[in-house]
Amino acid sequence: MNSSMNAAGAGMTRFGMRLWLAALVVLPGVAMAQAAGADQPADALVPPTSASDFTAAQLDEMIAGDWRSEANRARDVYRHPKESLQFFGIRPDRDVIEITPGGGWYSEILAPLLHDNGRYVAAIPMPAPGRGENALRRKFAADVEHYGHAQFVVFDPAAPSFGARGTADMVLTFRNVHNWVAGSSEEADTAAAMFRAFFDVLKPGGVLGVVEHRAADGSALDTSTGYLPTAYVVKLATDAGFTLDGSSEINANPKDTRVHPKGVWTLPPTLALGDQDREKYLEIGESDRMTLRFIKPQESPMMAPMTVDR
């Protein structure tokens, strides 16, 4: 597909989204007119039956987008982007912060999805002294058509902040929590602070979506493997004030025994052993993962701030 066709397709997506939003406003009137037997033009707009139907179609388009790299597309079978994002309740008009997107695997889907009617923010750690420009910034700058409205927030892992309090609809983090717990990485021991910062930036009723490598039930915390007990992650979130709203087996992998020479990094995509037993680990596939949805509770009326007439 050439660039002019890509541009046309993107324009139709944006135009279609605006029509859909407008249709939701006028739909009750249209329905009443139809019920009364009013004549309708043959080409009258017929909006989707629900916002979720429209979002599903938009996700299909983003996941199939030819701007996505072939290497990233190949991992869809393990990462289940459509099902995961639907489970978290994504919509094209949401204000979404993705925590430490890395090379932008989910950015390739989320930033175009939110391009016109929502907001996509990539939260990246403060770079170490002497490091060059962030690769994700270069990726976005090279494709303004799909990433031109994406924003960045740079945070200090030791004292994280992701924006003004109560402004985001959704915070998403994929396979990052193990980097924040006790260990040797520069972000270690910051997990509690990160979850508190997620809570702060979300609106009441906002969603925190977490995907993480899952240790076996009842396992003790072992930071050397990359796998975390589900109960440990749930406690991090609930200690920060969240309520667990749902869990899913979307990203489960029963082939993963979680017992590997180099922990989770033995499996693809890292394949830390190189060619040693490569086919064995490719057959297992990517890690077994928990998929958790948390909600920031709505403010209690008793705790709502008082307003004073002036």
C-alpha positions in Angstrom: 0.0 0.0 0.0 1.5 3.3 -1.0 1.7 6.4 1.2 -1.2 8.2 -0.5 -3.4 5.3 0.2 -2.3 5.2 3.8 -3.1 8.8 4.2 -6.5 8.4 2.7 -7.2 5.4 4.9 -6.2 7.4 8.0 -8.4 10.3 6.9 -11.3 8.0 6.5 -10.7 6.6 10.0 -10.7 10.1 11.5 -13.8 11.1 9.5 -15.6 7.9 10.4 -14.8 8.5 14.1 -16.3 12.0 14.0 -19.4 10.7 12.2 -19.8 8.0 14.8 -19.5 10.5 17.7 -22.1 12.7 16.0 -24.3 9.8 15.4 -24.4 8.9 19.1 -25.8 12.3 19.8 -28.5 12.2 17.2 -29.3 8.5 17.4 -32.3 8.9 19.8 -34.0 11.3 17.4 -33.2 9.0 14.4 -34.7 6.1 16.3 -37.9 8.0 17.1 -38.3 9.1 13.5 -37.9 5.5 12.3 -40.4 4.3 14.8 -42.9 6.9 13.5 -42.4 5.6 10.0 -40.5 8.6 8.7 -38.8 8.1 5.3 -35.0 7.8 5.6 -32.5 8.5 2.8 -31.0 5.3 1.3 -27.5 6.4 2.3 -28.4 7.6 5.8 -25.7 7.0 8.4 -26.3 3.8 10.3 -24.1 4.0 13.4 -22.7 0.9 15.2 -24.9 -0.7 17.7 -22.6 0.2 20.6 -19.3 2.0 21.4 -17.7 -1.4 22.0 -18.6 -2.5 18.5 -17.0 0.6 17.1 -13.9 0.2 19.3 -13.5 -3.5 18.2 -13.6 -2.4 14.5 -11.0 0.3 15.2 -8.8 -2.1 17.0 -8.9 -4.5 14.1 -7.8 -1.7 11.8 -5.0 -0.6 14.1 -3.7 -4.1 14.6 -3.7 -4.7 10.9 -2.0 -1.4 10.2 1.0 -1.6 7.8 2.9 0.9 9.9 3.4 -1.9 12.5 6.7 -3.8 12.2 6.7 -7.4 11.0 8.5 -8.5 14.2 5.8 -6.9 16.3 3.0 -8.4 14.3 4.5 -11.9 14.8 4.1 -11.5 18.5 0.3 -10.9 18.4 -0.3 -14.6 18.9 1.4 -14.3 22.3 0.3 -10.8 23.4 -3.3 -10.8 22.3 -3.6 -7.0 21.8 -7.2 -6.8 20.9 -8.5 -9.0 23.6 -6.2 -7.4 26.2 -7.2 -3.9 25.4 -10.9 -4.8 25.2 -10.6 -6.4 28.7 -9.1 -3.1 30.0 -12.0 -1.2 28.4 -10.1 0.9 25.9 -12.0 3.4 23.7 -10.7 5.8 21.0 -11.7 8.8 23.2 -9.8 7.8 26.3 -6.9 9.6 27.9 -4.3 6.8 28.3 -0.9 6.7 29.8 1.3 3.7 28.9 4.1 3.1 31.4 7.6 2.4 30.0 6.6 1.4 26.4 10.1 0.3 25.5 10.4 0.1 21.7 6.7 0.9 21.3 5.0 -2.5 20.7 1.7 -1.3 22.1 2.4 2.3 21.0 1.9 1.1 17.4 -1.7 0.3 18.2 -2.6 2.7 21.0 -1.2 6.0 19.6 -3.0 5.7 16.2 -6.2 4.5 18.0 -6.2 7.6 20.2 -4.8 10.0 17.6 -7.8 12.2 17.0 -10.3 11.8 19.8 -8.2 10.7 22.8 -4.8 11.2 24.1 -1.8 8.8 24.2 1.0 9.5 26.6 4.2 7.5 26.7 5.7 7.6 30.2 9.5 7.0 29.9 12.1 6.9 32.7 14.5 9.7 33.1 17.5 8.8 31.0 20.8 8.1 32.6 23.5 10.8 32.0 25.2 10.4 28.7 22.4 8.4 27.1 21.3 9.5 23.6 17.8 10.3 22.4 15.1 7.9 23.4 14.4 5.4 20.5 10.6 5.8 20.9 10.9 9.6 20.3 12.7 8.8 17.1 10.0 6.3 16.1 7.3 8.8 16.7 9.1 11.7 14.9 9.6 9.5 11.8 5.8 8.8 11.4 3.8 12.0 12.2 0.7 10.6 10.5 0.2 7.9 13.1 2.2 9.3 16.1 2.0 13.0 15.6 -0.4 13.6 18.5 1.4 11.3 20.9 2.9 12.9 24.0 5.7 12.0 26.4 6.1 12.4 30.2 9.5 11.7 31.7 9.5 10.4 35.2 12.0 9.7 38.0 11.5 6.1 39.1 12.4 7.0 42.6 9.7 9.7 42.8 7.4 9.1 39.9 4.7 11.5 38.7 2.8 11.0 35.5 0.8 14.2 35.2 -1.8 16.3 37.1 -3.8 14.5 39.7 -7.0 12.9 38.5 -6.6 13.6 34.8 -6.2 10.2 33.1 -8.8 7.6 32.2 -6.5 4.7 32.0 -2.9 3.7 32.9 -1.5 0.6 31.2 1.7 -1.3 32.0 2.9 -4.4 30.2 5.6 -6.7 31.6 7.2 -3.9 33.7 6.4 -4.6 37.3 9.2 -7.1 37.8 11.6 -4.3 37.0 10.4 -2.2 40.0 10.7 -4.8 42.7 13.8 -5.6 44.8 16.6 -6.5 42.4 19.6 -5.1 40.6 18.0 -2.8 38.0 18.2 0.9 38.4 14.4 1.1 38.8 14.4 -1.6 41.6 12.5 -1.0 44.9 10.2 1.6 43.3 7.1 -0.6 42.8 5.1 0.9 45.7 5.9 4.4 44.6 4.9 3.6 41.0 1.5 2.2 41.9 0.8 5.3 44.2 1.6 7.5 41.2 -0.7 5.5 39.0 -3.5 6.1 41.5 -2.8 9.8 41.7 -2.9 10.5 38.0 -6.1 8.5 37.4 -9.6 10.0 37.6 -12.0 8.4 40.1 -13.3 5.4 38.3 -10.2 5.2 36.1 -8.6 1.9 35.1 -5.2 0.5 35.8 -4.4 -2.4 33.4 -1.5 -4.7 34.3 0.1 -7.6 32.3 3.0 -9.3 34.0 4.9 -12.6 34.0 3.1 -14.9 36.4 4.8 -17.1 39.0 3.1 -20.4 40.0 0.3 -20.0 42.6 1.7 -19.9 46.1 5.2 -19.1 45.0 7.5 -16.9 47.1 8.8 -13.7 45.6 12.0 -14.5 43.6 13.1 -11.4 41.7 15.8 -13.4 39.8 13.3 -15.2 37.6 11.3 -12.3 36.2 8.0 -14.0 37.3 5.9 -12.5 40.1 3.2 -14.0 42.3 -0.3 -12.7 41.3 -1.1 -12.0 45.0 2.0 -9.8 45.2 1.0 -7.6 42.3 -2.6 -7.4 43.6 -1.3 -6.2 47.0 0.9 -3.5 45.4 -2.2 -2.1 43.7 -4.6 -2.5 46.6 -2.1 -1.0 49.0 -2.1 2.1 46.7 -5.9 2.4 47.0 -7.1 0.4 43.9 -9.8 -2.2 43.8 -9.3 -5.4 41.8 -12.1 -5.3 39.2 -11.2 -8.4 37.1 -8.6 -10.9 36.0 -8.3 -12.7 32.7 -6.6 -15.7 31.3 -6.2 -13.9 27.9 -2.4 -14.0 28.2 -2.0 -17.4 29.9 0.4 -20.0 28.5 0.0 -23.5 30.1 3.2 -24.6 28.3 5.3 -22.4 30.4 6.7 -24.3 33.4 8.4 -21.1 34.7 11.5 -23.2 35.5 14.2 -22.1 33.1 18.0 -21.6 33.3 17.7 -17.8 32.9 14.3 -17.2 34.1 11.7 -15.7 31.9 14.4 -14.3 29.6 15.1 -17.9 28.5 11.9 -17.8 26.5 11.2 -15.7 23.4 11.4 -12.9 22.5 14.7 -12.7 24.4 16.0 -16.3 24.0 18.8 -15.6 26.5 20.5 -19.0 25.8 20.9 -18.2 22.1 20.9 -21.4 20.0 21.0 -23.7 23.0 17.6 -25.5 23.1 16.2 -22.8 20.9 13.5 -24.9 19.3 12.4 -26.1 22.7 11.8 -22.6 23.9 10.2 -21.4 20.7 7.8 -24.3 21.1 6.9 -23.1 24.6 6.4 -19.6 23.3 6.3 -16.4 25.4 5.7 -16.4 29.2 2.6 -17.3 31.1 1.1 -13.9 32.2 -1.4 -12.5 34.5 -3.8 -9.9 33.2 -5.4 -7.7 35.9 -7.8 -4.8 35.8 -8.0 -2.4 38.7 -10.3 0.5 39.4 -9.6 3.7 41.3 -12.7 4.0 43.5 -15.1 6.8 43.0 -14.9 9.5 45.7 -17.2 9.0 48.5 -19.8 11.8 48.8 -18.7 12.3 52.4 -15.1 12.9 51.2 -15.9 15.1 48.2 -14.4 18.6 48.4 -16.7 21.3 49.7 -17.7 24.1 47.4 -18.3 27.6 48.6 -20.6 30.1 46.8 -18.9 33.4 46.3 
